Amino acid sequence: QVQLVESGGGLVQAGGSLRLSCAASGRTINSNAMGWFRQAPGKEREFVAAISGSEGGTVYADSVKGRFTISRDNAKNTVYLQMNSLKPEDTAVYYCALRFSYYVSHRSRDFSSWGQGTQVTVSS
């Protein structure tokens, strides 16, 4: 069983930056595609970014393209989400997820393991 723990969320002003971390334990995730999703109060969970296993090909939601960067450090069994130029509409709980596939996906149903989430709040 794999466990995913997100960290790095917090309160920032618009235009600021945060780096989220997703630490995996229980097994190596080098060959797994990993994703970040977010959910604002009263809203459905939405795709943010995903990265393929090993080689690190990436996919981003249009709303974050050019501002967010997903990456992974296989030696640390960890995935990151660097968030720059943050906007109030980025406010949400951010979740890390694992897919049992090498290839990226933007669909939450394709991801089988999830972290507990970390809160990101961006003030105006």
TORMARLO-650063 format. One record per atom (N, C-alpha, C): atom name; residue in one letter; x, y, z. Coordinates in steps of 0.05 Angstrom, whole numbers. Layout:
BEGIN
    a   r        u        v        w
   CA   A        X        Y        Z
...
REM end
This chain:
BEGIN
    a   r        u        v        w
    N   Q       17      -24        0
   CA   Q        0        0        0
    C   Q       18       25        0
    N   V       10       44      -16
   CA   V       25       69      -17
    C   V        9       91       -1
    N   Q       24      107       14
   CA   Q       12      129       28
    C   Q       24      155       16
    N   L        7      175       12
   CA   L       15      201        1
    C   L        8      222       21
    N   V       27      240       27
   CA   V       24      261       46
    C   V       32      287       33
    N   E       13      306       30
   CA   E       19      332       19
    C   E       27      351       41
    N   S       44      371       34
   CA   S       52      392       52
    C   S       59      416       36
    N   G       63      439       49
   CA   G       72      463       36
    C   G       50      484       31
    N   G       25      478       37
   CA   G        4      497       34
    C   G        6      519       54
    N   G      -10      540       49
   CA   G      -10      563       68
    C   G      -25      586       56
    N   L      -22      609       69
   CA   L      -35      634       62
    C   L      -15      652       49
    N   V      -20      661       24
   CA   V       -3      679       10
    C   V      -19      701       -4
    N   Q       -5      723      -10
   CA   Q      -18      745      -24
    C   Q      -18      739      -54
    N   A      -37      751      -69
   CA   A      -37      748      -98
    C   A      -10      756     -109
    N   G       -1      740     -128
   CA   G       26      745     -140
    C   G       48      730     -127
    N   G       43      718     -104
   CA   G       63      703      -89
    C   G       66      675     -100
    N   S       83      660      -86
   CA   S       90      633      -94
    C   S       89      613      -71
    N   L       83      588      -77
   CA   L       85      566      -58
    C   L       95      542      -72
    N   R      108      524      -58
   CA   R      116      498      -68
    C   R      103      476      -51
    N   L       86      460      -64
   CA   L       74      438      -51
    C   L       91      413      -55
    N   S       92      396      -34
   CA   S      106      370      -36
    C   S       86      348      -31
    N   C       91      325      -44
   CA   C       76      301      -40
    C   C       96      279      -35
    N   A       98      270      -10
   CA   A      117      250       -2
    C   A      103      223       -2
    N   A      114      203      -16
   CA   A      103      177      -18
    C   A      118      157        0
    N   S      104      139       12
   CA   S      116      118       28
    C   S      102       92       24
    N   G      114       70       30
   CA   G      102       44       27
    C   G      112       29        2
    N   R      118       44      -19
   CA   R      129       33      -43
    C   R      142       55      -60
    N   T      158       47      -79
   CA   T      171       66      -97
    C   T      151       74     -119
    N   I      150      100     -125
   CA   I      130      111     -144
    C   I      144      119     -170
    N   N      169      111     -174
   CA   N      184      120     -198
    C   N      170      115     -224
    N   S      156       93     -226
   CA   S      144       85     -251
    C   S      115       94     -254
    N   N      104      108     -234
   CA   N       76      116     -234
    C   N       73      144     -243
    N   A       52      149     -259
   CA   A       43      176     -264
    C   A       32      187     -239
    N   M       37      213     -234
   CA   M       27      227     -210
    C   M       12      252     -218
    N   G       -8      260     -203
   CA   G      -23      283     -209
    C   G      -29      301     -185
    N   W      -35      326     -191
   CA   W      -45      345     -172
    C   W      -73      353     -180
    N   F      -92      353     -161
   CA   F     -119      362     -165
    C   F     -125      382     -143
    N   R     -146      398     -147
   CA   R     -154      417     -126
    C   R     -185      418     -124
    N   Q     -194      426     -101
   CA   Q     -223      429      -96
    C   Q     -228      453      -79
    N   A     -243      472      -89
   CA   A     -252      495      -74
    C   A     -278      489      -60
    N   P     -285      504      -39
   CA   P     -310      499      -25
    C   P     -334      501      -43
    N   G     -351      481      -42
   CA   G     -375      480      -59
    C   G     -370      474      -88
    N   K     -346      468      -95
   CA   K     -339      461     -123
    C   K     -330      433     -126
    N   E     -331      422     -150
   CA   E     -321      396     -156
    C   E     -290      396     -158
    N   R     -279      373     -153
   CA   R     -250      370     -156
    C   R     -242      374     -185
    N   E     -220      389     -190
   CA   E     -211      394     -217
    C   E     -182      387     -220
    N   F     -175      380     -244
   CA   F     -148      373     -251
    C   F     -130      398     -251
    N   V     -105      395     -242
   CA   V      -86      417     -242
    C   V      -62      410     -259
    N   A      -49      387     -253
   CA   A      -25      380     -268
    C   A      -19      350     -264
    N   A       -4      338     -282
   CA   A        4      310     -280
    C   A       31      306     -292
    N   I       46      286     -283
   CA   I       72      280     -293
    C   I       74      250     -297
    N   S       87      241     -319
   CA   S       89      213     -325
    C   S      110      200     -307
    N   G      110      174     -307
   CA   G      130      159     -292
    C   G      157      162     -305
    N   S      178      163     -290
   CA   S      206      162     -297
    C   S      215      186     -315
    N   E      205      187     -340
   CA   E      215      207     -359
    C   E      205      235     -353
    N   G      182      237     -340
   CA   G      173      263     -330
    C   G      158      281     -350
    N   G      145      269     -370
   CA   G      128      285     -387
    C   G      105      297     -371
    N   T       96      321     -378
   CA   T       77      335     -362
    C   T       53      345     -377
    N   V       30      349     -363
   CA   V        6      360     -374
    C   V       -5      379     -353
    N   Y      -16      402     -362
   CA   Y      -26      423     -344
    C   Y      -54      431     -353
    N   A      -70      439     -333
   CA   A      -95      452     -338
    C   A      -90      479     -350
    N   D     -107      488     -368
   CA   D     -103      514     -381
    C   D     -102      537     -361
    N   S     -116      534     -339
   CA   S     -118      556     -319
    C   S      -91      560     -304
    N   V      -73      540     -304
   CA   V      -48      543     -290
    C   V      -24      542     -308
    N   K      -28      537     -333
   CA   K       -5      534     -352
    C   K       11      560     -352
    N   G       37      557     -350
   CA   G       55      580     -349
    C   G       60      591     -322
    N   R       44      583     -302
   CA   R       47      591     -274
    C   R       56      569     -256
    N   F       46      545     -260
   CA   F       52      522     -243
    C   F       71      503     -258
    N   T       88      489     -242
   CA   T      106      469     -253
    C   T      105      444     -235
    N   I       99      421     -247
   CA   I      101      396     -232
    C   I      127      383     -238
    N   S      139      370     -218
   CA   S      164      357     -221
    C   S      166      334     -201
    N   R      186      317     -204
   CA   R      190      295     -186
    C   R      219      290     -180
    N   D      224      281     -156
   CA   D      251      273     -147
    C   D      249      244     -139
    N   N      258      226     -157
   CA   N      254      198     -152
    C   N      271      188     -128
    N   A      294      200     -124
   CA   A      311      193     -101
    C   A      296      198      -74
    N   K      279      218      -74
   CA   K      264      225      -50
    C   K      236      213      -50
    N   N      228      200      -72
   CA   N      201      188      -74
    C   N      180      210      -70
    N   T      185      233      -82
   CA   T      169      257      -77
    C   T      162      271     -103
    N   V      138      283     -104
   CA   V      129      299     -126
    C   V      123      327     -116
    N   Y      129      347     -133
   CA   Y      126      375     -125
    C   Y      107      389     -144
    N   L       95      411     -133
   CA   L       80      430     -150
    C   L       90      458     -142
    N   Q      106      470     -160
   CA   Q      114      497     -156
    C   Q       93      516     -167
    N   M       82      533     -151
   CA   M       61      551     -158
    C   M       70      580     -157
    N   N       71      593     -179
   CA   N       80      621     -181
    C   N       56      639     -191
    N   S       59      665     -186
   CA   S       39      684     -195
    C   S       11      675     -186
    N   L        8      668     -161
   CA   L      -17      658     -151
    C   L      -39      679     -152
    N   K      -63      669     -157
   CA   K      -87      686     -159
    C   K     -107      677     -138
    N   P     -126      694     -130
   CA   P     -146      686     -111
    C   P     -162      661     -120
    N   E     -166      659     -146
   CA   E     -181      636     -156
    C   E     -166      610     -154
    N   D     -140      610     -146
   CA   D     -125      586     -140
    C   D     -131      575     -112
    N   T     -146      590      -96
   CA   T     -152      581      -69
    C   T     -168      555      -70
    N   A     -158      534      -56
   CA   A     -170      508      -56
    C   A     -154      489      -38
    N   V     -165      466      -33
   CA   V     -149      444      -21
    C   V     -136      429      -45
    N   Y     -110      425      -43
   CA   Y      -95      412      -64
    C   Y      -89      384      -56
    N   Y      -95      365      -74
   CA   Y      -91      336      -69
    C   Y      -70      325      -88
    N   C      -54      307      -78
   CA   C      -35      291      -94
    C   C      -48      264      -99
    N   A      -43      253     -122
   CA   A      -55      227     -129
    C   A      -36      210     -146
    N   L      -38      184     -144
   CA   L      -22      165     -158
    C   L      -39      149     -177
    N   R      -28      144     -201
   CA   R      -41      127     -221
    C   R      -26      102     -225
    N   F      -39       79     -229
   CA   F      -26       54     -234
    C   F      -20       51     -264
    N   S       -5       70     -274
   CA   S        3       71     -302
    C   S       27       89     -305
    N   Y       43       86     -325
   CA   Y       65      103     -332
    C   Y       55      130     -343
    N   Y       32      129     -356
   CA   Y       23      152     -373
    C   Y        6      171     -357
    N   V        7      197     -364
   CA   V       -8      218     -351
    C   V      -38      216     -358
    N   S      -54      227     -341
   CA   S      -83      230     -345
    C   S      -93      255     -331
    N   H     -114      266     -342
   CA   H     -127      290     -329
    C   H     -153      282     -314
    N   R     -159      256     -314
   CA   R     -184      247     -301
    C   R     -179      236     -274
    N   S     -194      247     -254
   CA   S     -190      238     -227
    C   S     -196      208     -223
    N   R     -214      197     -240
   CA   R     -221      169     -238
    C   R     -198      151     -246
    N   D     -178      161     -260
   CA   D     -155      145     -268
    C   D     -134      142     -246
    N   F     -137      157     -224
   CA   F     -118      157     -202
    C   F     -130      141     -179
    N   S     -114      123     -168
   CA   S     -124      103     -149
    C   S     -117      110     -120
    N   S      -96      125     -114
   CA   S      -88      131      -87
    C   S      -87      161      -84
    N   W      -96      171      -61
   CA   W      -98      200      -56
    C   W      -87      208      -29
    N   G      -76      231      -28
   CA   G      -68      243       -2
    C   G      -91      256       11
    N   Q      -86      268       35
   CA   Q     -107      280       51
    C   Q     -112      309       43
    N   G      -94      321       27
   CA   G      -98      348       18
    C   G      -83      369       35
    N   T      -76      391       23
   CA   T      -64      414       37
    C   T      -77      439       27
    N   Q      -84      457       46
   CA   Q      -99      481       40
    C   Q      -81      503       28
    N   V      -89      515        6
   CA   V      -76      538       -6
    C   V      -96      561       -6
    N   T      -90      583        6
   CA   T     -107      606        6
    C   T      -92      630       -5
    N   V     -103      643      -25
   CA   V      -91      666      -38
    C   V     -108      691      -33
    N   S      -98      711      -19
   CA   S     -113      735      -13
    C   S     -109      756      -35
    N   S     -129      773      -37
   CA   S     -129      794      -57
    C   S     -111      817      -48
REM end
